[in-house]
Amino acid sequence: MLSNIKLQLLGVLCTLFLFTEAQAQSSASTYSALGIGEFNYSGLTNNQAMGGLGISFGSAWNPNVVNPALTTKNTIFNFEAALNYKKIAADNGTEKSNVDGGGLSYIAISLPVKVNKATIGLGLNQITSVNYRLFIESPVSNTDLNALNSIQGDGGISEAYLSYGMIVAKNLSLGIQGSYIFGSTIRTDQLALFDDEGSQVGITTEYYERLTVSDVGIKAGAYYFLPLNDKSKLHLGAIYQRLGDVNGKAFAKLASYGQASDPDSDGDLISNDEPGSIYIPNRYGFGVSYEKNNKFVIGLEGQYQDFKNYRSLLDDPLQLKEAIKIGLGFQIIPDFISVDNGLKRGTYRVGLEYQQTPYYLNETNINDLGINFGASLPVNQLSLVNFAVKVGQRGTTNNGLIRESYVNFTFGLSLNDNSWFYKRVFE
């Protein structure tokens, strides 16, 4: 029975790799309209609950996609998947509206090649997400007409990754991750004109834009722990991710409503699947954590990505800045050896997460501050139910901008098996 479940899980993952349209989706944000969307810096569910902590600390019960060197912590087979839902209250200072979005967040698997020596990881993860809806009504200068713009976007960039982590010296692990990067974003802007009586003047026009990417990327990681005494450790970690020029193609057209997505219809064809590249800057991360064995962990981590040299497929005149993320996380296990009480054996987490996003509008940095919490609760001896919640605020109503107050939910399941590589002695 167990072997059948394993084959089914691998079959599901292989299907997702073959049919790459099954992208991870999660974000809903007005600011995802900028650049290539909202970046995911926070890892899997257990990382998210600790403010994104995952560069310097990992768990044997959860895969690690933040630092490939920490896959060596996974000494048993792990399969983990999660769904995500985000609800936002957007406020521009005069009007308010609610938006939401969600879907598949990730799939991750870890396979120990040699226990306590080397581990392979693979899965499907989200790099960026685009999901926004805007309705803008404004007067047309020097006329009695009003313009109504309906602007929306969906999609993002995902990765199918394969990682390898290995212990190379006492307490020192190194890891590398290769990724197939794929995905597309579709953005539309529909414009209609109305007179003072609310009657439409002329026809509705539409701008349609489809950007598609397909390339490879690489990430490297290092991890070292220093035993302080018999009951505690200091963990250190670092990551470097290089994406660079990501190959893709762009389609853009201006036409009457319903015709812009068809390259053969009447209209102004701006780009007909022209090849090009998006430049995504290198990403750096560092972290330090203190652990009291099987009791608690507290850590501080930072990530940095300079988007000043960002370039889009269509060379959009978009000014971006440095992206900086700082996460402070804490987790506690009330009673690690409690066999009969799953709540005491569970892991409980809390975190604080600050991001200076790369978005820079009206001479204003768009910042994001959130409080995180969550838990992993055992459902049997090895498997876990994971959840994470983030409550935060992004942006400001100053300088004609939008403030977003949001709640983000992630819910998933970890299936773990410590007999995956055990040899059968009796038939």
C-alpha angles and dihedrals in degrees: 000000000000093000090053091054090051092052091048092051092050089047091055091050093047089051090054091050092050096045100046092179085086092089125173112253131186120131132096112179140133089224092059084078087077125083113334094328139266114335123226111227099155106079125209129346096278090049093047092055089057098050092271095307109167111110095082103023136047139171130228089224098056131049116242120225096165098068117019090200089067093062084089086076088069102087093160134050112278130190117180134173134169144185125218136208127182128187121192133191105204121200127183094181096265105040135035132202139170125232132175143179143165149141139141110006103183149319119219134179131183124194121187109224092186117006113246090003115060138003135186122214129192137167151111119285140170123247101173136359133204120196122142142136123197132177115192124184119188139155119257111239117253093005140085091238132108124213123217117197121192106195124181142158138187138178136048144193122291134181135217102205141190119195136183126198126186137180103235100174139001108310091348125113131179127193142184131196128197119196137194103216118206142151145102140233126211119200127181134184116192117192126196130174124216133186126226091276093055096252117139118249116210123334132316113258125205136203111205124191128180121182119186127186133192123170145107132267138187137215129188129195142184131199133185132172128199118204108225094185138326092294107037143047140191114223124203127187143171136183137192122192124189122191102147117160105012111198120232146132135246133215120187132166141165116211144127117303113291094014103075096085092055112083092200098053126093116279144081109306107204101174127003105202090305112183119241142126142257116222110221113183126234118273125220129190138180133180146172128197136181119213133190100202113263090345115074145335130205123184146168123209139172137195130194134194124169111215096177089107095043114141127189129210091255095038092242113193094244121151113213132176138200117306113220126181126186122184131187115191141179134184133180136190111204095203118359095189098045103127100178100041115063093183091059091046092050125102118239123197141189132176148171119224129191125183132182097201120212091245115111116180131168089355090303130120114225108227130188126205124181143169116220135197138161147130147227113225124190118242093183135348094302114007126085143202109221130196136169133185127195123191114189153135131238130190132354140258090232120108093018095299134133128254117208122200108191147176118205122195126192122183126179150147132239117205111195130184127184095188097062095106100026111122116236110245098182127036 
